[in-house]
């Protein structure tokens, strides 16, 4: 039985490495190249995941809609905040990458704050998040957010029971203030099974390009799976309000999770296509007396690859 389980895990790891290469193709190539490459890639064995052709087609359609949303936000001066929460390796980062992949970073930016400094720990808890909130015409995606207090800080003992209880009292009121100020607030929890997280951690261990993602805190999250489950359940119960609802994304299948999250995000915002003026390329101006000078060779990057 052990050998059979080991073989299944090994096959899953091989498929995970193959999917990592797919992700590189997604992030590096444009629409046409993605479709062409997707057609020629060898298929890895996955039980659940959506077909590559179908996935890339849906992904590109959703990304085109996200560009329309971005244009509408910039045009109307709307403010949007999206929180991405979930267990380690649940797929938050992958979803954020696909959402932002083709957007303008001046309009849509990602906030992923490090552990608080000594000074920040002495502040009002929500204070360090406030400077990152959007101005008019901006979208901000929080890769983990103030809900750290209800999750990792609580489970790992970085916050006292009194601080956690105060958070549960303050968070709904803080979010009501954000919404009343005109911010559109969406909160996503990426949910994966115990077995799936274990497999993804194994995939990271065997992938030298992703080993950096495994921190001692991540490994502790495996040990304290049930503690995180209980913390999550209370968090969802006590901070799911009419003004700021939680939405759970089933994340065992990463591709479907990304598509479902993107489609839901778009469905929650009443954006419209903004008419665009036709762009015409102006004629280049030539100066007959200008003579271009050769630049010194040492300014150029060496041609290591020809």
Buried (B, 14 or more C-beta within 10 A) or exposed (E): EEEEEEEEBEEBBBBBBBBBEBEEBBEEBEEEEBBEBBEEEEEBEBEEBBEBEEBBBBBBEBBEBBEBBBBBBBBEEBBBBBBBBBBBBBBBBBBBBBBBEBBEEEBBBBBEBEEBEEEBEEEEBBEBBEEBBBEEBBBBBBBBBBBBBBBBBBBBEBBEEEEBEBBBEBBBEBBBEBBEEEBBBBBBBBBBEEEBBBBBBBBBEBBEEBEEBBEEEBEBBBEBEEBBEEBBEBBBEBBBBEEBEBBEBBBBBBBBBBBBBBEEBBEBBEBEEEEEEEEEEEEEEEEEEEEEEEEEEEEEEEEEEE
